[in-house]
């Protein structure tokens, strides 16, 4: 199977999987309990459909990707917070400690990433 056909198969599988997860959450009314995860599934479905509609090599796709990548990162953080909050509802102290540890880790990683940008720019 040529590489392009394999990529197309994976794109369709990703789209179908995202759509099925969102549909299952809606059908079982779990979208009310997992609000952020459901919103992420809807967002993921749209992002999985995007390469099938817009050429990946186009400027339009580039600008959409630039805009949606930070949204995707925010969804990752919110989904982890939501799931940890649901798992640790009876253990508020552990949840609060974990939440602050995650915030500290994100702050450190963003700071280190920003500080490494000038080093990467100079090496080119």
Backbone as XML, in Angstrom:
<?xml version="1.0"?>
<chain id="A" units="angstrom">
  <residue number="1" name="UNK">
    <atom name="N" x="0.852" y="-1.175" z="0.000"/>
    <atom name="CA" x="0.000" y="0.000" z="0.000"/>
    <atom name="C" x="0.896" y="1.236" z="0.000"/>
  </residue>
  <residue number="2" name="UNK">
    <atom name="N" x="0.705" y="2.135" z="-0.963"/>
    <atom name="CA" x="1.518" y="3.359" z="-1.013"/>
    <atom name="C" x="1.306" y="4.223" z="0.227"/>
  </residue>
  <residue number="3" name="UNK">
    <atom name="N" x="2.290" y="5.047" z="0.531"/>
    <atom name="CA" x="2.239" y="5.882" z="1.729"/>
    <atom name="C" x="1.052" y="6.832" z="1.759"/>
  </residue>
  <residue number="4" name="UNK">
    <atom name="N" x="0.720" y="7.436" z="0.614"/>
    <atom name="CA" x="-0.392" y="8.384" z="0.579"/>
    <atom name="C" x="-1.719" y="7.691" z="0.890"/>
  </residue>
  <residue number="5" name="UNK">
    <atom name="N" x="-1.890" y="6.480" z="0.392"/>
    <atom name="CA" x="-3.130" y="5.746" z="0.659"/>
    <atom name="C" x="-3.209" y="5.357" z="2.137"/>
  </residue>
  <residue number="6" name="UNK">
    <atom name="N" x="-2.079" y="5.006" z="2.731"/>
    <atom name="CA" x="-2.051" y="4.653" z="4.140"/>
    <atom name="C" x="-2.398" y="5.860" z="5.012"/>
  </residue>
  <residue number="7" name="UNK">
    <atom name="N" x="-1.875" y="7.017" z="4.651"/>
    <atom name="CA" x="-2.192" y="8.245" z="5.384"/>
    <atom name="C" x="-3.687" y="8.540" z="5.288"/>
  </residue>
  <residue number="8" name="UNK">
    <atom name="N" x="-4.261" y="8.366" z="4.114"/>
    <atom name="CA" x="-5.693" y="8.601" z="3.929"/>
    <atom name="C" x="-6.527" y="7.642" z="4.778"/>
  </residue>
  <residue number="9" name="UNK">
    <atom name="N" x="-6.099" y="6.393" z="4.858"/>
    <atom name="CA" x="-6.808" y="5.416" z="5.700"/>
    <atom name="C" x="-6.758" y="5.859" z="7.156"/>
  </residue>
  <residue number="10" name="UNK">
    <atom name="N" x="-5.590" y="6.289" z="7.636"/>
    <atom name="CA" x="-5.463" y="6.732" z="9.025"/>
    <atom name="C" x="-6.291" y="7.993" z="9.287"/>
  </residue>
  <residue number="11" name="UNK">
    <atom name="N" x="-6.376" y="8.887" z="8.309"/>
    <atom name="CA" x="-7.198" y="10.078" z="8.481"/>
    <atom name="C" x="-8.673" y="9.712" z="8.645"/>
  </residue>
  <residue number="12" name="UNK">
    <atom name="N" x="-9.141" y="8.777" z="7.836"/>
    <atom name="CA" x="-10.539" y="8.349" z="7.940"/>
    <atom name="C" x="-10.793" y="7.595" z="9.242"/>
  </residue>
  <residue number="13" name="UNK">
    <atom name="N" x="-9.841" y="6.778" z="9.674"/>
    <atom name="CA" x="-9.994" y="6.054" z="10.938"/>
    <atom name="C" x="-10.034" y="7.036" z="12.107"/>
  </residue>
  <residue number="14" name="UNK">
    <atom name="N" x="-9.185" y="8.040" z="12.076"/>
    <atom name="CA" x="-9.168" y="9.059" z="13.122"/>
    <atom name="C" x="-10.485" y="9.828" z="13.164"/>
  </residue>
  <residue number="15" name="UNK">
    <atom name="N" x="-10.989" y="10.205" z="12.002"/>
    <atom name="CA" x="-12.263" y="10.912" z="11.927"/>
    <atom name="C" x="-13.402" y="10.046" z="12.454"/>
  </residue>
  <residue number="16" name="UNK">
    <atom name="N" x="-13.446" y="8.811" z="12.013"/>
    <atom name="CA" x="-14.509" y="7.905" z="12.442"/>
    <atom name="C" x="-14.434" y="7.628" z="13.939"/>
  </residue>
  <residue number="17" name="UNK">
    <atom name="N" x="-13.226" y="7.412" z="14.455"/>
    <atom name="CA" x="-13.060" y="7.166" z="15.883"/>
    <atom name="C" x="-13.497" y="8.351" z="16.726"/>
  </residue>
  <residue number="18" name="UNK">
    <atom name="N" x="-13.101" y="9.552" z="16.335"/>
    <atom name="CA" x="-13.506" y="10.750" z="17.071"/>
    <atom name="C" x="-15.009" y="10.939" z="17.041"/>
  </residue>
  <residue number="19" name="UNK">
    <atom name="N" x="-15.594" y="10.701" z="15.879"/>
    <atom name="CA" x="-17.041" y="10.837" z="15.733"/>
    <atom name="C" x="-17.783" y="9.798" z="16.575"/>
  </residue>
  <residue number="20" name="UNK">
    <atom name="N" x="-17.286" y="8.580" z="16.596"/>
    <atom name="CA" x="-17.930" y="7.531" z="17.390"/>
    <atom name="C" x="-17.840" y="7.804" z="18.889"/>
  </residue>
  <residue number="21" name="UNK">
    <atom name="N" x="-16.708" y="8.306" z="19.345"/>
    <atom name="CA" x="-16.569" y="8.626" z="20.769"/>
    <atom name="C" x="-17.533" y="9.747" z="21.158"/>
  </residue>
  <residue number="22" name="UNK">
    <atom name="N" x="-17.584" y="10.803" z="20.346"/>
    <atom name="CA" x="-18.501" y="11.908" z="20.643"/>
    <atom name="C" x="-19.951" y="11.425" z="20.594"/>
  </residue>
  <residue number="23" name="UNK">
    <atom name="N" x="-20.286" y="10.594" z="19.627"/>
    <atom name="CA" x="-21.635" y="10.061" z="19.533"/>
    <atom name="C" x="-22.002" y="9.188" z="20.720"/>
  </residue>
  <residue number="24" name="UNK">
    <atom name="N" x="-21.067" y="8.368" z="21.165"/>
    <atom name="CA" x="-21.326" y="7.500" z="22.318"/>
    <atom name="C" x="-21.517" y="8.318" z="23.594"/>
  </residue>
  <residue number="25" name="UNK">
    <atom name="N" x="-20.705" y="9.340" z="23.782"/>
    <atom name="CA" x="-20.869" y="10.205" z="24.948"/>
    <atom name="C" x="-22.224" y="10.902" z="24.919"/>
  </residue>
  <residue number="26" name="UNK">
    <atom name="N" x="-22.652" y="11.337" z="23.744"/>
    <atom name="CA" x="-23.944" y="12.009" z="23.627"/>
    <atom name="C" x="-25.093" y="11.028" z="23.840"/>
  </residue>
  <residue number="27" name="UNK">
    <atom name="N" x="-24.986" y="9.872" z="23.239"/>
    <atom name="CA" x="-26.054" y="8.860" z="23.316"/>
    <atom name="C" x="-26.267" y="8.363" z="24.746"/>
  </residue>
  <residue number="28" name="UNK">
    <atom name="N" x="-25.202" y="8.231" z="25.518"/>
    <atom name="CA" x="-25.300" y="7.726" z="26.888"/>
    <atom name="C" x="-25.459" y="8.847" z="27.919"/>
  </residue>
  <residue number="29" name="UNK">
    <atom name="N" x="-25.610" y="10.086" z="27.446"/>
    <atom name="CA" x="-25.739" y="11.273" z="28.304"/>
    <atom name="C" x="-24.519" y="11.504" z="29.190"/>
  </residue>
  <residue number="30" name="UNK">
    <atom name="N" x="-23.393" y="10.893" z="28.866"/>
    <atom name="CA" x="-22.170" y="11.141" z="29.622"/>
    <atom name="C" x="-21.537" y="12.481" z="29.265"/>
  </residue>
  <residue number="31" name="UNK">
    <atom name="N" x="-22.026" y="13.114" z="28.202"/>
    <atom name="CA" x="-21.491" y="14.422" z="27.825"/>
    <atom name="C" x="-21.784" y="15.453" z="28.911"/>
  </residue>
  <residue number="32" name="UNK">
    <atom name="N" x="-22.777" y="15.211" z="29.736"/>
    <atom name="CA" x="-23.077" y="16.122" z="30.845"/>
    <atom name="C" x="-22.051" y="16.002" z="31.963"/>
  </residue>
  <residue number="33" name="UNK">
    <atom name="N" x="-21.548" y="14.814" z="32.164"/>
    <atom name="CA" x="-20.553" y="14.585" z="33.216"/>
    <atom name="C" x="-19.143" y="14.929" z="32.732"/>
  </residue>
  <residue number="34" name="UNK">
    <atom name="N" x="-18.842" y="14.610" z="31.491"/>
    <atom name="CA" x="-17.520" y="14.868" z="30.896"/>
    <atom name="C" x="-17.633" y="16.002" z="29.876"/>
  </residue>
  <residue number="35" name="UNK">
    <atom name="N" x="-17.914" y="17.191" z="30.341"/>
    <atom name="CA" x="-18.170" y="18.329" z="29.444"/>
    <atom name="C" x="-16.945" y="18.705" z="28.611"/>
  </residue>
  <residue number="36" name="UNK">
    <atom name="N" x="-15.812" y="18.827" z="29.272"/>
    <atom name="CA" x="-14.596" y="19.240" z="28.557"/>
    <atom name="C" x="-14.153" y="18.137" z="27.600"/>
  </residue>
  <residue number="37" name="UNK">
    <atom name="N" x="-14.222" y="16.898" z="28.039"/>
    <atom name="CA" x="-13.834" y="15.789" z="27.174"/>
    <atom name="C" x="-14.746" y="15.699" z="25.957"/>
  </residue>
  <residue number="38" name="UNK">
    <atom name="N" x="-16.036" y="15.934" z="26.142"/>
    <atom name="CA" x="-16.973" y="15.933" z="25.024"/>
    <atom name="C" x="-16.649" y="17.065" z="24.050"/>
  </residue>
  <residue number="39" name="UNK">
    <atom name="N" x="-16.368" y="18.257" z="24.597"/>
    <atom name="CA" x="-15.997" y="19.384" z="23.734"/>
    <atom name="C" x="-14.711" y="19.077" z="22.975"/>
  </residue>
  <residue number="40" name="UNK">
    <atom name="N" x="-13.761" y="18.426" z="23.649"/>
    <atom name="CA" x="-12.521" y="18.037" z="22.971"/>
    <atom name="C" x="-12.804" y="17.040" z="21.849"/>
  </residue>
  <residue number="41" name="UNK">
    <atom name="N" x="-13.710" y="16.091" z="22.079"/>
    <atom name="CA" x="-14.053" y="15.108" z="21.036"/>
    <atom name="C" x="-14.669" y="15.792" z="19.823"/>
  </residue>
  <residue number="42" name="UNK">
    <atom name="N" x="-15.522" y="16.772" z="20.053"/>
    <atom name="CA" x="-16.115" y="17.532" z="18.943"/>
    <atom name="C" x="-15.012" y="18.296" z="18.193"/>
  </residue>
  <residue number="43" name="UNK">
    <atom name="N" x="-14.139" y="18.953" z="18.949"/>
    <atom name="CA" x="-13.026" y="19.689" z="18.344"/>
    <atom name="C" x="-12.123" y="18.745" z="17.561"/>
  </residue>
  <residue number="44" name="UNK">
    <atom name="N" x="-11.837" y="17.589" z="18.129"/>
    <atom name="CA" x="-10.981" y="16.599" z="17.482"/>
    <atom name="C" x="-11.618" y="16.071" z="16.201"/>
  </residue>
  <residue number="45" name="UNK">
    <atom name="N" x="-12.931" y="15.914" z="16.211"/>
    <atom name="CA" x="-13.632" y="15.466" z="15.005"/>
    <atom name="C" x="-13.462" y="16.489" z="13.883"/>
  </residue>
  <residue number="46" name="UNK">
    <atom name="N" x="-13.622" y="17.760" z="14.237"/>
    <atom name="CA" x="-13.443" y="18.814" z="13.225"/>
    <atom name="C" x="-12.005" y="18.837" z="12.707"/>
  </residue>
  <residue number="47" name="UNK">
    <atom name="N" x="-11.046" y="18.668" z="13.605"/>
    <atom name="CA" x="-9.644" y="18.684" z="13.187"/>
    <atom name="C" x="-9.281" y="17.440" z="12.372"/>
  </residue>
  <residue number="48" name="UNK">
    <atom name="N" x="-9.940" y="16.321" z="12.629"/>
    <atom name="CA" x="-9.689" y="15.115" z="11.841"/>
    <atom name="C" x="-10.290" y="15.233" z="10.450"/>
  </residue>
  <residue number="49" name="UNK">
    <atom name="N" x="-11.375" y="15.992" z="10.323"/>
    <atom name="CA" x="-12.010" y="16.182" z="9.020"/>
    <atom name="C" x="-11.281" y="17.230" z="8.178"/>
  </residue>
  <residue number="50" name="UNK">
    <atom name="N" x="-10.551" y="18.101" z="8.825"/>
    <atom name="CA" x="-9.897" y="19.209" z="8.120"/>
    <atom name="C" x="-8.961" y="18.765" z="6.996"/>
  </residue>
  <residue number="51" name="UNK">
    <atom name="N" x="-8.046" y="17.800" z="7.207"/>
    <atom name="CA" x="-7.154" y="17.410" z="6.108"/>
    <atom name="C" x="-7.888" y="16.748" z="4.940"/>
  </residue>
  <residue number="52" name="UNK">
    <atom name="N" x="-9.093" y="16.271" z="5.175"/>
    <atom name="CA" x="-9.855" y="15.667" z="4.092"/>
    <atom name="C" x="-10.533" y="16.720" z="3.224"/>
  </residue>
  <residue number="53" name="UNK">
    <atom name="N" x="-10.651" y="17.940" z="3.769"/>
    <atom name="CA" x="-11.342" y="19.019" z="3.056"/>
    <atom name="C" x="-10.356" y="20.045" z="2.491"/>
  </residue>
  <residue number="54" name="UNK">
    <atom name="N" x="-9.338" y="20.365" z="3.292"/>
    <atom name="CA" x="-8.363" y="21.395" z="2.909"/>
    <atom name="C" x="-7.027" y="20.717" z="2.621"/>
  </residue>
  <residue number="55" name="UNK">
    <atom name="N" x="-6.378" y="21.128" z="1.553"/>
    <atom name="CA" x="-5.080" y="20.571" z="1.196"/>
    <atom name="C" x="-4.057" y="20.868" z="2.294"/>
  </residue>
  <residue number="56" name="UNK">
    <atom name="N" x="-3.341" y="19.846" z="2.725"/>
    <atom name="CA" x="-2.384" y="19.976" z="3.816"/>
    <atom name="C" x="-1.239" y="20.917" z="3.437"/>
  </residue>
  <residue number="57" name="UNK">
    <atom name="N" x="-0.933" y="21.041" z="2.178"/>
    <atom name="CA" x="0.151" y="21.906" z="1.738"/>
    <atom name="C" x="-0.252" y="23.347" z="1.491"/>
  </residue>
  <residue number="58" name="UNK">
    <atom name="N" x="-1.499" y="23.704" z="1.735"/>
    <atom name="CA" x="-1.971" y="25.053" z="1.424"/>
    <atom name="C" x="-1.700" y="26.027" z="2.576"/>
  </residue>
  <residue number="59" name="UNK">
    <atom name="N" x="-1.744" y="27.313" z="2.238"/>
    <atom name="CA" x="-1.582" y="28.353" z="3.250"/>
    <atom name="C" x="-2.764" y="28.357" z="4.220"/>
  </residue>
  <residue number="60" name="UNK">
    <atom name="N" x="-3.952" y="28.064" z="3.717"/>
    <atom name="CA" x="-5.141" y="28.041" z="4.562"/>
    <atom name="C" x="-4.985" y="26.999" z="5.682"/>
  </residue>
  <residue number="61" name="UNK">
    <atom name="N" x="-4.526" y="25.812" z="5.311"/>
    <atom name="CA" x="-4.326" y="24.770" z="6.318"/>
    <atom name="C" x="-3.278" y="25.201" z="7.329"/>
  </residue>
  <residue number="62" name="UNK">
    <atom name="N" x="-2.213" y="25.849" z="6.880"/>
    <atom name="CA" x="-1.156" y="26.318" z="7.767"/>
    <atom name="C" x="-1.708" y="27.281" z="8.811"/>
  </residue>
  <residue number="63" name="UNK">
    <atom name="N" x="-2.495" y="28.261" z="8.378"/>
    <atom name="CA" x="-3.037" y="29.241" z="9.312"/>
    <atom name="C" x="-4.062" y="28.615" z="10.258"/>
  </residue>
  <residue number="64" name="UNK">
    <atom name="N" x="-4.839" y="27.680" z="9.768"/>
    <atom name="CA" x="-5.782" y="26.972" z="10.651"/>
    <atom name="C" x="-5.004" y="26.164" z="11.681"/>
  </residue>
  <residue number="65" name="UNK">
    <atom name="N" x="-3.944" y="25.512" z="11.249"/>
    <atom name="CA" x="-3.130" y="24.709" z="12.163"/>
    <atom name="C" x="-2.479" y="25.590" z="13.224"/>
  </residue>
  <residue number="66" name="UNK">
    <atom name="N" x="-1.946" y="26.744" z="12.815"/>
    <atom name="CA" x="-1.314" y="27.678" z="13.754"/>
    <atom name="C" x="-2.323" y="28.145" z="14.800"/>
  </residue>
  <residue number="67" name="UNK">
    <atom name="N" x="-3.569" y="28.383" z="14.387"/>
    <atom name="CA" x="-4.597" y="28.864" z="15.303"/>
    <atom name="C" x="-5.103" y="27.751" z="16.222"/>
  </residue>
  <residue number="68" name="UNK">
    <atom name="N" x="-5.236" y="26.538" z="15.715"/>
    <atom name="CA" x="-5.870" y="25.471" z="16.490"/>
    <atom name="C" x="-4.901" y="24.687" z="17.377"/>
  </residue>
  <residue number="69" name="UNK">
    <atom name="N" x="-3.625" y="24.735" z="17.108"/>
    <atom name="CA" x="-2.675" y="23.989" z="17.935"/>
    <atom name="C" x="-2.673" y="24.460" z="19.393"/>
  </residue>
  <residue number="70" name="UNK">
    <atom name="N" x="-2.635" y="25.766" z="19.673"/>
    <atom name="CA" x="-2.732" y="26.176" z="21.082"/>
    <atom name="C" x="-4.073" y="25.795" z="21.724"/>
  </residue>
  <residue number="71" name="UNK">
    <atom name="N" x="-5.142" y="25.800" z="20.954"/>
    <atom name="CA" x="-6.438" y="25.368" z="21.476"/>
    <atom name="C" x="-6.364" y="23.898" z="21.858"/>
  </residue>
  <residue number="72" name="UNK">
    <atom name="N" x="-5.698" y="23.114" z="21.043"/>
    <atom name="CA" x="-5.516" y="21.689" z="21.342"/>
    <atom name="C" x="-4.729" y="21.499" z="22.638"/>
  </residue>
  <residue number="73" name="UNK">
    <atom name="N" x="-3.682" y="22.281" z="22.843"/>
    <atom name="CA" x="-2.884" y="22.202" z="24.065"/>
    <atom name="C" x="-3.741" y="22.531" z="25.287"/>
  </residue>
  <residue number="74" name="UNK">
    <atom name="N" x="-4.567" y="23.560" z="25.159"/>
    <atom name="CA" x="-5.438" y="23.947" z="26.268"/>
    <atom name="C" x="-6.424" y="22.830" z="26.574"/>
  </residue>
  <residue number="75" name="UNK">
    <atom name="N" x="-6.953" y="22.200" z="25.525"/>
    <atom name="CA" x="-7.858" y="21.068" z="25.736"/>
    <atom name="C" x="-7.160" y="19.937" z="26.481"/>
  </residue>
  <residue number="76" name="UNK">
    <atom name="N" x="-5.902" y="19.659" z="26.162"/>
    <atom name="CA" x="-5.168" y="18.602" z="26.857"/>
    <atom name="C" x="-5.135" y="18.866" z="28.368"/>
  </residue>
  <residue number="77" name="UNK">
    <atom name="N" x="-4.811" y="20.090" z="28.730"/>
    <atom name="CA" x="-4.727" y="20.447" z="30.148"/>
    <atom name="C" x="-6.101" y="20.348" z="30.801"/>
  </residue>
  <residue number="78" name="UNK">
    <atom name="N" x="-7.125" y="20.884" z="30.141"/>
    <atom name="CA" x="-8.466" y="20.875" z="30.719"/>
    <atom name="C" x="-9.031" y="19.466" z="30.860"/>
  </residue>
  <residue number="79" name="UNK">
    <atom name="N" x="-8.741" y="18.593" z="29.893"/>
    <atom name="CA" x="-9.226" y="17.213" z="29.980"/>
    <atom name="C" x="-8.556" y="16.494" z="31.149"/>
  </residue>
  <residue number="80" name="UNK">
    <atom name="N" x="-7.267" y="16.692" z="31.326"/>
    <atom name="CA" x="-6.578" y="16.061" z="32.456"/>
    <atom name="C" x="-7.130" y="16.587" z="33.777"/>
  </residue>
  <residue number="81" name="UNK">
    <atom name="N" x="-7.352" y="17.896" z="33.868"/>
    <atom name="CA" x="-7.921" y="18.460" z="35.090"/>
    <atom name="C" x="-9.323" y="17.920" z="35.358"/>
  </residue>
  <residue number="82" name="UNK">
    <atom name="N" x="-10.130" y="17.808" z="34.296"/>
    <atom name="CA" x="-11.485" y="17.300" z="34.471"/>
    <atom name="C" x="-11.482" y="15.848" z="34.939"/>
  </residue>
  <residue number="83" name="UNK">
    <atom name="N" x="-10.691" y="15.026" z="34.307"/>
    <atom name="CA" x="-10.657" y="13.619" z="34.680"/>
    <atom name="C" x="-10.069" y="13.417" z="36.076"/>
  </residue>
  <residue number="84" name="UNK">
    <atom name="N" x="-9.025" y="14.145" z="36.405"/>
    <atom name="CA" x="-8.466" y="14.042" z="37.759"/>
    <atom name="C" x="-9.469" y="14.544" z="38.789"/>
  </residue>
  <residue number="85" name="UNK">
    <atom name="N" x="-10.191" y="15.597" z="38.460"/>
    <atom name="CA" x="-11.207" y="16.112" z="39.370"/>
    <atom name="C" x="-12.326" y="15.117" z="39.602"/>
  </residue>
  <residue number="86" name="UNK">
    <atom name="N" x="-12.718" y="14.402" z="38.556"/>
    <atom name="CA" x="-13.776" y="13.403" z="38.711"/>
    <atom name="C" x="-13.296" y="12.185" z="39.491"/>
  </residue>
  <residue number="87" name="UNK">
    <atom name="N" x="-12.051" y="11.795" z="39.264"/>
    <atom name="CA" x="-11.513" y="10.639" z="39.976"/>
    <atom name="C" x="-11.273" y="10.968" z="41.446"/>
  </residue>
  <residue number="88" name="UNK">
    <atom name="N" x="-10.827" y="12.181" z="41.715"/>
    <atom name="CA" x="-10.443" y="12.551" z="43.079"/>
    <atom name="C" x="-11.473" y="13.448" z="43.762"/>
  </residue>
  <residue number="89" name="UNK">
    <atom name="N" x="-12.760" y="13.286" z="43.451"/>
    <atom name="CA" x="-13.772" y="14.147" z="44.063"/>
    <atom name="C" x="-13.829" y="13.978" z="45.572"/>
  </residue>
  <residue number="90" name="UNK">
    <atom name="N" x="-13.563" y="12.804" z="46.063"/>
    <atom name="CA" x="-13.606" y="12.568" z="47.512"/>
    <atom name="C" x="-12.286" y="12.899" z="48.200"/>
  </residue>
  <residue number="91" name="UNK">
    <atom name="N" x="-11.293" y="13.242" z="47.421"/>
    <atom name="CA" x="-9.963" y="13.529" z="47.974"/>
    <atom name="C" x="-9.523" y="14.914" z="47.496"/>
  </residue>
  <residue number="92" name="UNK">
    <atom name="N" x="-10.170" y="15.940" z="47.998"/>
    <atom name="CA" x="-9.908" y="17.304" z="47.523"/>
    <atom name="C" x="-8.470" y="17.754" z="47.767"/>
  </residue>
  <residue number="93" name="UNK">
    <atom name="N" x="-7.869" y="17.320" z="48.843"/>
    <atom name="CA" x="-6.488" y="17.713" z="49.131"/>
    <atom name="C" x="-5.521" y="17.194" z="48.082"/>
  </residue>
  <residue number="94" name="UNK">
    <atom name="N" x="-5.672" y="15.929" z="47.708"/>
    <atom name="CA" x="-4.806" y="15.342" z="46.680"/>
    <atom name="C" x="-5.067" y="16.019" z="45.334"/>
  </residue>
  <residue number="95" name="UNK">
    <atom name="N" x="-6.341" y="16.298" z="45.043"/>
    <atom name="CA" x="-6.681" y="16.956" z="43.780"/>
    <atom name="C" x="-6.043" y="18.343" z="43.711"/>
  </residue>
  <residue number="96" name="UNK">
    <atom name="N" x="-6.142" y="19.111" z="44.801"/>
    <atom name="CA" x="-5.575" y="20.455" z="44.816"/>
    <atom name="C" x="-4.053" y="20.407" z="44.675"/>
  </residue>
  <residue number="97" name="UNK">
    <atom name="N" x="-3.426" y="19.493" z="45.386"/>
    <atom name="CA" x="-1.976" y="19.350" z="45.278"/>
    <atom name="C" x="-1.568" y="18.963" z="43.856"/>
  </residue>
  <residue number="98" name="UNK">
    <atom name="N" x="-2.276" y="18.022" z="43.260"/>
    <atom name="CA" x="-1.980" y="17.615" z="41.886"/>
    <atom name="C" x="-2.192" y="18.732" z="40.891"/>
  </residue>
  <residue number="99" name="UNK">
    <atom name="N" x="-3.242" y="19.508" z="41.115"/>
    <atom name="CA" x="-3.522" y="20.630" z="40.215"/>
    <atom name="C" x="-2.409" y="21.662" z="40.277"/>
  </residue>
  <residue number="100" name="UNK">
    <atom name="N" x="-1.950" y="21.996" z="41.488"/>
    <atom name="CA" x="-0.874" y="22.962" z="41.620"/>
    <atom name="C" x="0.450" y="22.419" z="41.081"/>
  </residue>
  <residue number="101" name="UNK">
    <atom name="N" x="0.679" y="21.135" z="41.244"/>
    <atom name="CA" x="1.887" y="20.529" z="40.678"/>
    <atom name="C" x="1.852" y="20.598" z="39.149"/>
  </residue>
  <residue number="102" name="UNK">
    <atom name="N" x="0.668" y="20.376" z="38.569"/>
    <atom name="CA" x="0.550" y="20.464" z="37.113"/>
    <atom name="C" x="0.756" y="21.898" z="36.639"/>
  </residue>
  <residue number="103" name="UNK">
    <atom name="N" x="0.192" y="22.876" z="37.356"/>
    <atom name="CA" x="0.398" y="24.280" z="36.998"/>
    <atom name="C" x="1.878" y="24.643" z="37.078"/>
  </residue>
  <residue number="104" name="UNK">
    <atom name="N" x="2.550" y="24.195" z="38.127"/>
    <atom name="CA" x="3.983" y="24.494" z="38.277"/>
    <atom name="C" x="4.784" y="23.846" z="37.147"/>
  </residue>
  <residue number="105" name="UNK">
    <atom name="N" x="4.459" y="22.608" z="36.828"/>
    <atom name="CA" x="5.150" y="21.929" z="35.729"/>
    <atom name="C" x="4.944" y="22.627" z="34.401"/>
  </residue>
  <residue number="106" name="UNK">
    <atom name="N" x="3.720" y="23.085" z="34.157"/>
    <atom name="CA" x="3.456" y="23.804" z="32.900"/>
    <atom name="C" x="4.211" y="25.119" z="32.862"/>
  </residue>
  <residue number="107" name="UNK">
    <atom name="N" x="4.231" y="25.850" z="33.980"/>
    <atom name="CA" x="4.947" y="27.127" z="34.028"/>
    <atom name="C" x="6.441" y="26.924" z="33.784"/>
  </residue>
  <residue number="108" name="UNK">
    <atom name="N" x="7.002" y="25.900" z="34.401"/>
    <atom name="CA" x="8.434" y="25.613" z="34.209"/>
    <atom name="C" x="8.710" y="25.222" z="32.758"/>
  </residue>
  <residue number="109" name="UNK">
    <atom name="N" x="7.862" y="24.372" z="32.187"/>
    <atom name="CA" x="8.112" y="23.931" z="30.809"/>
    <atom name="C" x="7.952" y="25.068" z="29.807"/>
  </residue>
  <residue number="110" name="UNK">
    <atom name="N" x="6.959" y="25.924" z="30.010"/>
    <atom name="CA" x="6.785" y="27.069" z="29.103"/>
    <atom name="C" x="7.964" y="28.027" z="29.246"/>
  </residue>
  <residue number="111" name="UNK">
    <atom name="N" x="8.395" y="28.277" z="30.484"/>
    <atom name="CA" x="9.536" y="29.164" z="30.702"/>
    <atom name="C" x="10.802" y="28.616" z="30.041"/>
  </residue>
  <residue number="112" name="UNK">
    <atom name="N" x="11.072" y="27.340" z="30.221"/>
    <atom name="CA" x="12.255" y="26.744" z="29.592"/>
    <atom name="C" x="12.153" y="26.759" z="28.070"/>
  </residue>
  <residue number="113" name="UNK">
    <atom name="N" x="10.954" y="26.550" z="27.539"/>
    <atom name="CA" x="10.772" y="26.596" z="26.086"/>
    <atom name="C" x="11.035" y="27.990" z="25.552"/>
  </residue>
  <residue number="114" name="UNK">
    <atom name="N" x="10.529" y="29.004" z="26.236"/>
    <atom name="CA" x="10.750" y="30.384" z="25.796"/>
    <atom name="C" x="12.227" y="30.750" z="25.910"/>
  </residue>
  <residue number="115" name="UNK">
    <atom name="N" x="12.876" y="30.327" z="26.987"/>
    <atom name="CA" x="14.301" y="30.631" z="27.150"/>
    <atom name="C" x="15.160" y="29.917" z="26.118"/>
  </residue>
  <residue number="116" name="UNK">
    <atom name="N" x="14.705" y="28.776" z="25.607"/>
    <atom name="CA" x="15.509" y="28.045" z="24.619"/>
    <atom name="C" x="15.290" y="28.563" z="23.211"/>
  </residue>
  <residue number="117" name="UNK">
    <atom name="N" x="14.295" y="29.389" z="22.969"/>
    <atom name="CA" x="14.051" y="29.907" z="21.629"/>
    <atom name="C" x="15.232" y="30.703" z="21.081"/>
  </residue>
  <residue number="118" name="UNK">
    <atom name="N" x="15.797" y="31.651" z="21.835"/>
    <atom name="CA" x="16.950" y="32.378" z="21.288"/>
    <atom name="C" x="18.128" y="31.451" z="20.968"/>
  </residue>
  <residue number="119" name="UNK">
    <atom name="N" x="18.322" y="30.409" z="21.743"/>
    <atom name="CA" x="19.418" y="29.476" z="21.472"/>
    <atom name="C" x="19.192" y="28.740" z="20.151"/>
  </residue>
  <residue number="120" name="UNK">
    <atom name="N" x="17.973" y="28.345" z="19.888"/>
    <atom name="CA" x="17.654" y="27.670" z="18.622"/>
    <atom name="C" x="17.781" y="28.614" z="17.446"/>
  </residue>
  <residue number="121" name="UNK">
    <atom name="N" x="17.398" y="29.863" z="17.631"/>
    <atom name="CA" x="17.476" y="30.835" z="16.538"/>
    <atom name="C" x="18.917" y="31.156" z="16.190"/>
  </residue>
  <residue number="122" name="UNK">
    <atom name="N" x="19.807" y="31.214" z="17.200"/>
    <atom name="CA" x="21.216" y="31.525" z="16.943"/>
    <atom name="C" x="21.955" y="30.376" z="16.264"/>
  </residue>
  <residue number="123" name="UNK">
    <atom name="N" x="21.518" y="29.160" z="16.511"/>
    <atom name="CA" x="22.240" y="28.014" z="15.955"/>
    <atom name="C" x="21.979" y="27.825" z="14.460"/>
  </residue>
  <residue number="124" name="UNK">
    <atom name="N" x="21.010" y="28.489" z="13.923"/>
    <atom name="CA" x="20.697" y="28.370" z="12.486"/>
    <atom name="C" x="21.452" y="29.363" z="11.748"/>
  </residue>
</chain>
